[in-house]
Amino acid sequence: RSICSFEYIYFARPDSEIDGISVHNVRKEMGRQICREVPTEADVVIGVPDSGLAAAIGFAEESGLPYELGMMKNRYVGRTFIQPDQELRRKGVRMKLSVVRKAVEGKRIILVDDSIVRGTTSGRIVEILKAAGATEVHMRVTSPPITHPCLYGIDTASRMELISATQTPEEICQKIGADSLHFISAEGMIAATDRKDVTV
C-alpha cells in the first residue's frame, strides 16, 4: 500500500489527517522545505488559496518574512485545473481569484502554490499580481514538476497537456511571467510528509 503525494499537496482538506498525519502540518513543512532549498530575497510571502496557504505560512516562518493574505478566492468557483478545456480554465481563473492590492503593491512577492499542471492558473496569477503593483513575483511550488499524467482519475489525460513534460523550469518561468520559479525537490517533498510510502 502507498499514498499519493497529491493527497497531501492538493486534494485533502487542510483540517484532515491521513493515517494520523496532519495535512496542514505537512503543507507547512513543504513550505519550510522549499524555503531551505531556495532562499530568496523578498518583502512578503503570499499563498494561492486554498491549498497553497499553509505552505506559504511555513515558508514565511522559515524565512522570517511576513505572511500576507494577498489573494482572495471566490468560493462559488470550482477547481480550475480539472475543468475539461483550456478556455474554461482561463475563465475559471479570472472568476476565482482576486488580489488584495495593499498587501502586494510595491513589494517583492514570494508566491507559494501547490503545483503547476498546465500553467494556466500560474500565468494568470502572476499577471494579476503585477497589475496590482507587485514589483517582483518569485513563484515557489510545493510539488516537483508534474511530467506524466495520472492514470487514476485526475483530468490530465495527455502528457502533452502538462507544461513540465515539454518545458524546463526556466522556460515555464518565462512563459508565466514570473521573476523566478522553483519546484520543491522530490526528496524534500517526501521528507515533509515524514513517511516512506509516498508516491511522487
C-alpha positions as CSV (number, residue, x, y, z in Angstrom):
1,R,0.0,0.0,0.0
2,S,1.2,3.5,-0.8
3,I,-0.3,7.0,-0.6
4,C,-0.4,9.5,-3.5
5,S,1.6,12.7,-2.6
6,F,-1.1,14.8,-4.2
7,E,-3.4,14.0,-1.3
8,Y,-1.1,16.0,0.9
9,I,-0.2,18.6,-1.7
10,Y,-3.7,19.4,-3.1
11,F,-6.7,17.1,-2.7
12,A,-7.1,16.7,1.0
13,R,-8.8,19.3,3.2
14,P,-6.2,21.1,5.4
15,D,-8.1,20.1,8.5
16,S,-7.9,16.4,7.7
17,E,-5.4,13.7,8.7
18,I,-4.1,10.9,6.5
19,D,-3.1,7.8,8.5
20,G,-2.7,10.1,11.6
21,I,-0.6,12.7,9.8
22,S,-1.9,16.3,9.7
23,V,-2.3,17.6,6.1
24,H,-2.0,21.2,7.4
25,N,1.3,20.4,9.1
26,V,2.7,18.6,6.1
27,R,1.9,21.5,3.8
28,K,3.6,23.9,6.3
29,E,6.7,21.7,6.3
30,M,6.7,21.7,2.5
31,G,6.8,25.5,2.6
32,R,9.7,25.4,5.1
33,Q,11.5,22.8,3.0
34,I,11.4,24.8,-0.3
35,C,12.5,27.9,1.6
36,R,15.5,26.0,2.8
37,E,16.2,24.7,-0.7
38,V,15.9,28.1,-2.3
39,P,16.4,31.1,0.0
40,T,15.1,34.2,-1.7
41,E,15.2,38.0,-1.0
42,A,11.7,39.4,-0.9
43,D,9.3,41.6,1.1
44,V,6.3,39.4,1.7
45,V,5.0,35.8,1.3
46,I,1.6,35.0,0.0
47,G,-0.1,31.7,-0.8
48,V,-2.5,30.8,-3.6
49,P,-5.8,29.9,-1.9
50,D,-6.6,27.4,-0.6
51,S,-4.0,24.6,-0.9
52,G,-1.0,27.0,-1.0
53,L,-1.9,28.9,2.2
54,A,-0.4,26.5,4.8
55,A,2.8,26.1,2.7
56,A,3.1,29.9,2.5
57,I,2.8,30.2,6.3
58,G,5.6,27.6,6.6
59,F,7.8,29.5,4.1
60,A,7.2,32.7,6.0
61,E,8.1,31.1,9.3
62,E,11.3,29.6,7.9
63,S,12.4,32.8,6.1
64,G,11.4,35.3,8.7
65,L,9.4,37.3,6.1
66,P,5.9,38.5,6.8
67,Y,3.0,36.4,5.6
68,E,0.1,38.3,4.0
69,L,-3.3,37.3,2.8
70,G,-2.6,38.7,-0.6
71,M,-5.3,36.9,-2.6
72,M,-9.0,36.1,-2.1
73,K,-10.9,33.2,-3.5
74,N,-14.4,33.2,-4.9
75,R,-16.0,30.2,-3.1
76,Y,-18.5,29.7,-5.8
77,V,-16.0,28.7,-8.5
78,G,-14.6,25.2,-8.5
79,R,-11.1,23.9,-9.0
80,T,-9.8,25.2,-12.4
81,F,-7.2,22.6,-13.4
82,I,-9.9,19.8,-13.6
83,Q,-12.1,21.8,-16.0
84,P,-12.4,19.9,-19.3
85,D,-10.9,22.5,-21.6
86,Q,-8.4,25.3,-21.7
87,E,-10.8,28.2,-22.3
88,L,-13.0,27.1,-19.3
89,R,-9.8,27.0,-17.2
90,R,-8.8,30.6,-18.3
91,K,-12.3,31.9,-17.4
92,G,-12.2,30.0,-14.2
93,V,-9.0,31.6,-13.0
94,R,-10.4,35.1,-13.8
95,M,-13.5,34.4,-11.8
96,K,-11.8,32.5,-9.0
97,L,-9.1,34.8,-7.6
98,S,-8.7,38.5,-6.8
99,V,-5.8,40.4,-5.3
100,V,-5.6,42.4,-2.1
101,R,-3.8,45.4,-3.7
102,K,-2.5,47.0,-0.5
103,A,-0.8,43.7,0.5
104,V,1.2,43.4,-2.7
105,E,1.7,46.9,-4.1
106,G,5.3,48.0,-4.4
107,K,6.5,44.7,-2.9
108,R,8.7,41.8,-4.0
109,I,6.4,38.8,-3.6
110,I,7.1,35.1,-2.8
111,L,4.1,33.3,-4.3
112,V,3.6,29.8,-2.9
113,D,1.4,27.3,-4.8
114,D,0.8,23.6,-4.6
115,S,1.5,22.7,-8.2
116,I,1.8,23.7,-11.8
117,V,-0.2,21.4,-14.1
118,R,-0.8,23.3,-17.4
119,G,0.4,26.7,-16.3
120,T,-3.0,28.4,-16.9
121,T,-3.5,29.4,-13.3
122,S,0.1,30.4,-12.6
123,G,0.4,32.7,-15.5
124,R,-2.9,34.5,-14.7
125,I,-2.0,34.9,-11.0
126,V,1.4,36.4,-11.9
127,E,-0.3,38.7,-14.3
128,I,-2.9,40.0,-11.8
129,L,-0.3,40.4,-9.0
130,K,1.9,42.6,-11.3
131,A,-1.2,44.5,-12.4
132,A,-1.9,45.2,-8.7
133,G,1.6,46.7,-8.3
134,A,3.9,43.8,-7.2
135,T,7.4,44.7,-8.3
136,E,8.6,41.1,-8.5
137,V,6.9,37.7,-8.3
138,H,9.0,34.7,-7.3
139,M,7.0,31.5,-7.6
140,R,7.7,28.6,-5.2
141,V,5.9,25.3,-5.9
142,T,5.5,22.6,-3.2
143,S,5.2,19.7,-5.7
144,P,8.0,18.5,-8.0
145,P,7.4,19.1,-11.8
146,I,4.4,17.1,-13.0
147,T,5.7,15.3,-16.1
148,H,3.3,12.4,-16.5
149,P,-0.4,12.1,-16.4
150,C,-2.3,10.4,-13.5
151,L,-3.9,7.2,-14.6
152,Y,-6.2,7.0,-11.6
153,G,-8.9,9.5,-12.5
154,I,-7.5,13.0,-12.4
155,D,-8.1,15.1,-15.6
156,T,-4.6,15.1,-17.0
157,A,-5.4,12.9,-20.0
158,S,-2.4,13.7,-22.1
159,R,1.2,14.1,-21.2
160,M,1.4,16.9,-23.8
161,E,-1.0,18.9,-21.6
162,L,1.5,19.0,-18.8
163,I,3.7,22.0,-19.1
164,S,6.6,20.4,-17.2
165,A,6.5,17.5,-19.7
166,T,7.7,19.7,-22.5
167,Q,9.3,22.7,-20.9
168,T,12.1,23.3,-18.5
169,P,11.5,25.3,-15.3
170,E,13.3,28.2,-16.9
171,E,11.0,28.1,-19.9
172,I,8.0,27.8,-17.7
173,C,9.1,30.8,-15.6
174,Q,9.4,32.9,-18.8
175,K,6.0,31.7,-20.0
176,I,4.1,32.5,-16.8
177,G,5.9,35.9,-16.4
178,A,7.5,35.2,-13.0
179,D,10.8,36.7,-11.9
180,S,11.9,33.2,-10.7
181,L,10.4,29.8,-10.4
182,H,11.5,26.8,-8.2
183,F,9.9,23.5,-7.5
184,I,10.4,21.6,-4.3
185,S,12.7,18.5,-4.8
186,A,11.2,15.1,-4.7
187,E,13.4,14.3,-1.7
188,G,12.2,17.4,0.1
189,M,8.6,16.7,-0.5
190,I,8.8,13.2,0.7
191,A,10.8,14.3,3.8
192,A,8.0,16.8,4.6
193,T,5.4,14.0,4.8
194,D,7.6,12.1,7.3
195,R,6.6,8.8,5.7
196,K,8.2,6.3,3.4
197,D,5.3,5.1,1.3
198,V,4.5,8.3,-0.6
199,T,4.5,8.0,-4.4
200,V,5.7,11.0,-6.4
